[in-house]
């Protein structure tokens, strides 16, 4: 597929390096909504995006939406649910950090983590950290896929994953995801996961991912 013919949002989605998986998902949805009137073009663009974004779990959910009987409605529903989920996750994660006190550090490249940090007072990011935050590019039944350095962080400090259900995928899908900038971290390595505004144990998040089917 000729990348130059894609809507601007899709071209940005495959080149941006600072948006995180959630920001990329928003760009992908925006771009695909411009194409859904042409099922063939939307399908080709989706396959192109899957190939170019091999570490992004949201692409599985978005691809399912594009292939559904009402793709525009399905994509808009994902976008609305994502916006609501991010808002709830940011609030709950900021409260989680505040309740525990002490400086916090973080794994880079997560737009949700950046929003949580923006809600914290300056002193929460000053001094020797005692807590950590991390996003997630994908979560399977037993494992998190995220930027390199996350494993070391989770082994060193109690680390909270802040994310949305758009990152959950079944094991068969998770096994296909990955890229050199990512690493696999056992779910059990994390202190907890804030998913769509719920504070969950890693085991519960794993069960939710395992319940999904391809």
C-alpha positions in Angstrom: 0.0 0.0 0.0 1.3 3.5 -0.9 1.7 5.3 2.5 1.4 8.6 0.7 -2.3 7.9 0.0 -3.2 7.4 3.6 -5.1 10.0 5.6 -2.7 12.3 7.6 -3.7 10.8 10.9 -2.6 7.3 9.8 0.7 8.6 8.4 1.3 10.2 11.8 0.4 7.0 13.6 3.2 5.0 12.0 5.8 7.7 12.5 5.1 9.4 15.9 7.4 8.4 18.8 5.9 10.4 21.7 2.2 9.5 21.7 2.3 6.2 23.4 0.0 3.3 22.4 -3.1 5.2 23.5 -2.2 8.2 21.5 -1.5 6.1 18.5 -4.8 4.3 18.9 -6.6 7.7 18.7 -4.7 8.6 15.5 -5.5 5.2 13.9 -9.2 5.5 14.7 -9.3 9.1 13.4 -7.7 8.0 10.1 -9.7 4.9 9.6 -13.0 6.8 10.1 -12.0 8.7 6.9 -11.9 5.4 5.0 -14.7 3.3 6.3 -17.0 4.4 3.5 -14.7 2.3 1.3 -14.4 -1.2 2.9 -11.6 -2.2 0.6 -9.5 0.9 1.4 -10.2 0.5 5.1 -9.3 -3.1 5.1 -6.0 -2.5 3.2 -5.1 0.4 5.6 -5.8 -1.8 8.6 -3.5 -4.6 7.3 -0.8 -2.0 6.6 -1.2 -0.6 10.2 -1.0 -4.1 11.7 2.3 -4.7 9.9 3.7 -1.3 10.8 2.6 -1.3 14.5 3.6 -4.8 15.6 3.7 -4.1 19.3 0.3 -2.3 19.7 -2.5 -4.4 21.2 -5.1 -1.7 20.4 -4.7 -2.6 16.7 -6.4 -6.0 17.3 -9.5 -4.4 18.8 -9.5 -1.7 16.1 -9.1 -4.3 13.3 -12.1 -6.2 14.7 -14.1 -3.0 14.6 -13.2 -2.3 11.0 -14.3 -5.9 10.0 -17.6 -5.6 11.9 -20.9 -5.0 10.1 -21.0 -1.3 11.3 -17.3 -0.2 11.3 -17.9 3.5 11.8 -20.1 3.0 14.8 -17.7 0.4 16.2 -14.7 2.7 15.8 -16.5 5.7 17.4 -17.6 3.5 20.3 -14.0 2.4 20.9 -12.9 6.1 20.8 -15.6 7.2 23.3 -14.8 4.3 25.7 -11.1 5.0 25.4 -11.5 8.7 26.4 -13.7 7.7 29.4 -11.4 4.9 30.4 -8.3 7.1 30.3 -9.9 9.9 32.4 -10.9 7.4 35.0 -7.5 5.6 35.1 -5.6 8.9 35.5 -7.7 10.0 38.5 -7.5 6.6 40.2 -3.8 6.2 39.6 -3.0 9.7 41.0 -5.0 8.8 44.1 -3.1 5.5 44.4 0.2 7.4 44.4 -1.0 10.1 46.8 -2.3 7.5 49.3 1.1 5.8 49.4 3.2 9.0 49.5 6.8 9.4 48.5 8.5 10.3 45.2 7.5 8.4 42.1 9.5 7.5 39.0 8.2 6.1 35.7 8.8 4.1 32.5 8.8 6.5 29.5 6.6 6.8 26.4 3.2 6.4 28.0 0.7 9.2 27.4 -1.4 7.9 30.3 1.5 8.0 32.7 2.3 11.6 31.6 -1.3 12.6 32.4 -1.0 11.0 35.9 2.3 12.8 36.6 0.6 16.1 35.6 -1.9 15.5 38.4 0.7 15.0 41.1 2.3 17.8 43.1 6.0 18.7 42.3 7.2 17.1 45.5 5.9 13.7 44.3 8.6 13.8 41.6 11.5 15.1 43.7 13.9 12.9 45.7 14.6 9.2 45.8 11.6 7.3 44.3 9.8 4.7 46.3 7.1 4.0 43.7 6.9 3.7 39.9 4.4 4.0 37.1 4.3 2.2 33.8 2.1 2.1 30.8 1.5 -1.0 28.7 1.5 -1.6 25.0 -0.1 -5.0 25.4 -1.3 -7.2 28.3 -1.8 -11.0 27.8 -2.9 -13.5 30.4 0.5 -13.7 32.0 2.7 -11.0 30.5 3.0 -7.3 29.9 4.6 -5.9 26.7 6.1 -2.5 27.3 9.1 -0.3 26.5 12.6 -1.7 27.5 13.5 -0.7 31.1 10.1 -1.5 32.5 11.2 -4.9 33.9 14.1 -3.4 35.8 11.8 -0.7 37.2 9.2 -3.3 38.3 11.9 -5.4 40.0 13.3 -2.4 41.8 10.2 -0.6 43.0 6.5 -1.3 43.6 5.2 -0.4 40.1 1.7 0.4 39.1 0.6 -0.2 35.5 -1.8 2.5 34.3 -3.8 1.5 31.2 -7.1 0.6 29.6 -8.9 -2.5 28.5 -7.9 -1.7 24.9 -4.5 -3.2 25.8 -5.9 -6.6 26.8 -5.5 -9.4 24.2 -5.7 -13.2 24.3 -2.6 -15.2 24.4 -2.8 -16.1 20.7 -2.7 -12.4 19.8 -0.1 -11.5 22.4 2.3 -14.0 21.0 2.4 -12.2 17.7 3.1 -8.8 19.2 6.6 -7.3 19.8 9.3 -5.1 18.4 13.0 -4.4 19.4 12.1 -1.5 21.6 9.7 -3.6 23.8 10.3 -6.3 26.4 8.2 -8.9 28.1 7.5 -8.5 31.9 5.6 -11.1 34.0 2.3 -9.6 35.1 3.1 -10.8 38.6 6.1 -8.4 38.8 3.8 -5.4 39.2 2.2 -4.2 42.4 -1.2 -3.6 40.8 -2.9 -2.5 37.6 -5.3 0.4 37.1 -7.6 -0.7 34.3 -10.3 1.7 33.2 -10.3 3.3 36.6 -10.3 0.0 38.6 -7.4 -1.0 40.8 -6.9 -4.7 40.1 -4.5 -7.4 41.0 -2.2 -8.6 38.2 -4.0 -12.0 38.5 -7.4 -10.5 37.8 -6.1 -8.6 34.8 -4.6 -11.8 33.5 -7.9 -13.5 33.8 -9.7 -10.8 31.9 -7.1 -11.1 29.1 -7.5 -14.9 29.1 -11.3 -14.5 28.7 -10.9 -12.8 25.4 -11.1 -14.9 22.2 -9.6 -14.2 18.8 
